[in-house]
C-alpha cells in the first residue's frame, strides 16, 4: 500500500503542483505589474545616465505604461460591475417569472370559482337572467325552475329552420338576358333609387359575378361603392347584407362567430345567419364587407379565400364546432357547414392613409372594380326589380362562356404581350389570371360590351396593377415601349384602360 500512496502522491502531485505554479505565476505577474517600488528603483538607477532626448523617450514610456495599467484596472472594475449587475438582473428576472406564474395560477383559480358561481341555478343564487347578463357581459339563457336545460347552441340558425320549414319559392324570371339585365339594373337604380351609373361600369360589375365570388369595389370615398352593392340587392329582390368591418378583425370568428364555453351558446353573427338562410332558397345573396381594408383582409378572410378558390363546391365546407349536439341546425353535417352556392361577396375599399393595402394574393382571387367618379344624371323610365334565382343567373354566364369564347386571334396577341411583359418587366400572367380573362371577357360581351374592352379591363386591374410593386423610376422609360407595343398589337384606338393606368404610373415617379 505504501507503494500505491507514493505513486499517487508523485503522480497527482505533478498535476497539482503545476496547476499551483500557474496561479502563483499569475499572482506574481500581477504583483510585478503593479510593483511601483521596482519602477521607482529602475528610474533612480538611470537618472544620471539619461540625456535630454533620452529622457523624453523615457517619460513617454512611463506615460504609456501608466495608461496601460489604468486601462487594465478599469477593465477589471467594469467587468466585475457588469458581472454583478448581470447576476442581479438574472435574480430579478427569476423573481418576476415566479411572481407571474403565481399570479397566472391565481387568475385561473379565480376564473374557475367565478364559473362555478355563475353556473349555479338561478333559484339557488337568487339572480334573474338580466342580472347574470350584467355580470358576464354576455347574453345567456339562464336555467329556469332548476329543471330545464338549454339544448340549442345555435339559436338564430335553429329559428331559421322553423321559419323556413314551409317555404314556397316565388315564380322566377327566366327570360331576361345579361344585356337586358344590365340595362334594367341601370334604369332601376336611376328611377327607383336616384343613383346614376355609367353603363360600362354596370357591365364590368355584372360580368364580375361570372368570373369571381369576391368582388372589390375600390376608389375614393363618396363615389357610391356601397350604394352600388345595396342597389343590386334591391334589384334582385333580396337586400344585401351589409357587414361593417372593424379595425380589430384578425380571424374568421369575426365573420362566423364563436362558441362560448361558459354560456354553451354559439355567438352567431348576422353574416352566418344570412349564409344559413341562403341554404333554404335559390335567391341571389350579396354580402357587403364595408370598409374591408380597414383591417387586414388576408387575416380575417383567409379561410374564405382558400375555400372559394376550390372548383368543386362540395369542398366549400367550414368547420363550425368540433362535436355534434342533437339540436344543432338541420343543414349542419357533423359540425360542418357547407357555404351556399347562391352567395357572392363584395368588399368596398377606400384608398387612403386610414386603411391597409390589400395583399396581392387577395387581388389575384378577386375582381377589383375602380369607381373614381360620380355618375352623370340622366332620365330613365320607371323600372321594376327582377325576381331571378342564382341558377338562371349562373346559366347566363355559362352560356356566355360557351357561345362567346375569347377569340383565338386575341389569345395569340395576349401570349405575345405576355412574352413582352416577362422580358421587360419580369411579371407573368399566370394560370389563374388567364382563367379569369377567359371567364370575364365572354360575360362582359354578353352584357353588351366589346371583347377588346373586357380584355383591356382585366389586364389593367390584374396585370399592370402589379407594376406598382416595381421600382417605377426604373421602369418609367420601359412603359413608353410597352404602350407602343400595345398600339402595334391592338391598335391605337383600343386598350384605353391599360394605357391610362400606365400613364398614371409614369406620373407617380
Secondary structure as UniProt FT lines:
FT   HELIX           2..33
FT   HELIX           36..45
FT   TURN            46..49
FT   HELIX           52..118
FT   HELIX           122..125
FT   HELIX           129..136
FT   TURN            145..147
FT   HELIX           155..163
FT   TURN            164..166
FT   HELIX           178..193
FT   HELIX           199..208
FT   TURN            209..211
FT   STRAND          214..219
FT   TURN            221..222
FT   HELIX           225..235
FT   TURN            236..237
FT   STRAND          241..244
FT   TURN            247..248
FT   HELIX           253..256
FT   STRAND          257..260
FT   TURN            261..264
FT   STRAND          265..268
FT   HELIX           270..278
FT   TURN            279..280
FT   STRAND          285..290
FT   HELIX           292..294
FT   HELIX           297..300
FT   HELIX           302..308
FT   HELIX           313..315
FT   STRAND          317..319
FT   TURN            326..327
FT   TURN            330..331
FT   STRAND          332..333
FT   TURN            334..335
FT   STRAND          336..338
FT   TURN            341..342
FT   STRAND          343..350
FT   TURN            353..354
FT   HELIX           360..364
FT   STRAND          367..370
FT   HELIX           390..403
FT   HELIX           408..425
FT   HELIX           431..446
FT   TURN            447..448
FT   HELIX           451..458
FT   HELIX           459..463
FT   HELIX           464..469
FT   HELIX           472..490
FT   TURN            492..493
FT   HELIX           496..507
//
